[in-house]
Amino acid sequence: MGPHCSFCGTSTGPFREVEGLFTVLMCTRCRAIRHASPPPLLAHHDPGEPWLQWGCPIQGCGHRVIIPHELQGHTAAEHPGWVATYELVRPYPNQLERVVYRPVEDPEAT
């Protein structure tokens, strides 16, 4: 098997080497898709805060909550052009959580 894109599997090039933990090949189409989407906006997290550790990152909002998945409901109600998704990145022990904000493609559809 010859060279192929590590993301979509196509064997038609040209390919570009992408370095990270491993060096992989990426086709032109996958590079365009990867660079076209903006990086995700993450909720503010302050582990030093005793209660309201999680905050909405949308400029001018300032809403803070105790439990991170509460930001999903807040975003749906207060920011119609955005969607918030709670993610458990790593379970206990050493739990890692995050809330990812992404713009909605068509705000009228939600």
C-alpha positions as CSV (number, residue, x, y, z in Angstrom):
1,M,0.0,0.0,0.0
2,G,1.4,3.3,-1.1
3,P,1.2,6.7,0.6
4,H,-2.3,7.8,1.7
5,C,-4.0,10.6,3.7
6,S,-4.0,9.8,7.4
7,F,-7.3,11.7,7.8
8,C,-9.6,10.5,4.9
9,G,-7.6,7.6,3.5
10,T,-7.3,8.8,-0.1
11,S,-4.3,7.6,-2.1
12,T,-4.4,10.5,-4.6
13,G,-1.9,13.2,-3.7
14,P,-0.3,15.6,-3.4
15,F,0.3,15.1,0.3
16,R,1.9,17.2,3.0
17,E,3.7,15.9,6.0
18,V,2.1,17.2,9.3
19,E,4.2,16.8,12.3
20,G,2.9,16.3,15.9
21,L,3.3,13.4,18.2
22,F,3.6,11.3,14.9
23,T,4.4,12.5,11.4
24,V,1.3,11.9,9.2
25,L,0.3,12.7,5.6
26,M,-2.6,15.0,4.8
27,C,-4.1,15.6,1.4
28,T,-5.0,19.0,-0.1
29,R,-8.7,18.6,0.6
30,C,-8.3,17.7,4.3
31,R,-5.9,20.6,4.7
32,A,-8.5,23.0,3.3
33,I,-11.2,21.6,5.6
34,R,-9.0,21.7,8.6
35,H,-7.9,25.3,8.0
36,A,-11.3,26.6,7.0
37,S,-13.0,25.9,10.4
38,P,-12.2,28.4,13.2
39,P,-10.7,27.0,16.4
40,P,-13.3,26.2,19.0
41,L,-14.1,28.7,21.7
42,L,-13.7,27.2,25.2
43,A,-15.6,28.2,28.4
44,H,-13.6,30.0,31.0
45,H,-12.6,27.7,33.9
46,D,-11.2,29.0,37.2
47,P,-10.5,26.0,39.5
48,G,-9.5,28.5,42.2
49,E,-13.0,29.9,42.4
50,P,-14.9,28.1,45.2
51,W,-18.4,28.1,43.5
52,L,-18.9,29.7,40.1
53,Q,-15.9,28.0,38.4
54,W,-17.3,28.0,34.8
55,G,-18.0,31.1,32.7
56,C,-19.5,31.9,29.4
57,P,-16.7,33.0,27.0
58,I,-18.9,35.1,24.7
59,Q,-17.8,38.7,24.9
60,G,-19.9,40.9,27.2
61,C,-21.8,38.0,28.8
62,G,-20.1,37.3,32.1
63,H,-22.5,34.5,33.1
64,R,-21.0,32.0,35.6
65,V,-22.2,28.6,36.7
66,I,-21.2,25.9,39.2
67,I,-21.6,22.9,36.9
68,P,-20.1,23.1,33.4
69,H,-23.0,21.5,31.5
70,E,-25.3,24.3,32.8
71,L,-23.6,26.5,30.1
72,Q,-25.4,24.5,27.4
73,G,-28.9,25.7,28.6
74,H,-27.6,29.2,29.1
75,T,-26.1,29.4,25.6
76,A,-29.3,28.0,24.0
77,A,-31.4,30.6,25.8
78,E,-29.2,33.7,25.6
79,H,-27.0,33.3,22.6
80,P,-29.0,32.0,19.6
81,G,-26.1,32.1,17.2
82,W,-24.0,29.7,19.3
83,V,-24.1,26.2,20.6
84,A,-22.2,24.9,23.7
85,T,-21.3,21.3,24.1
86,Y,-20.1,19.8,27.4
87,E,-17.3,17.3,27.0
88,L,-15.8,14.9,29.5
89,V,-12.3,14.7,28.1
90,R,-10.8,12.4,30.8
91,P,-12.7,10.6,33.6
92,Y,-11.7,10.2,37.2
93,P,-9.0,10.2,38.5
94,N,-7.5,13.4,37.1
95,Q,-10.8,14.4,35.5
96,L,-10.7,16.9,32.7
97,E,-13.9,18.6,31.5
98,R,-14.5,21.4,29.0
99,V,-17.3,23.2,27.3
100,V,-16.8,24.0,23.6
101,Y,-18.7,26.8,21.9
102,R,-19.2,26.8,18.2
103,P,-21.2,29.2,16.0
104,V,-24.4,27.7,14.6
105,E,-24.4,27.4,10.8
106,D,-28.1,28.7,10.5
107,P,-29.4,30.4,13.6
108,E,-33.0,30.2,12.2
109,A,-32.9,26.4,12.1
110,T,-32.5,26.0,15.9
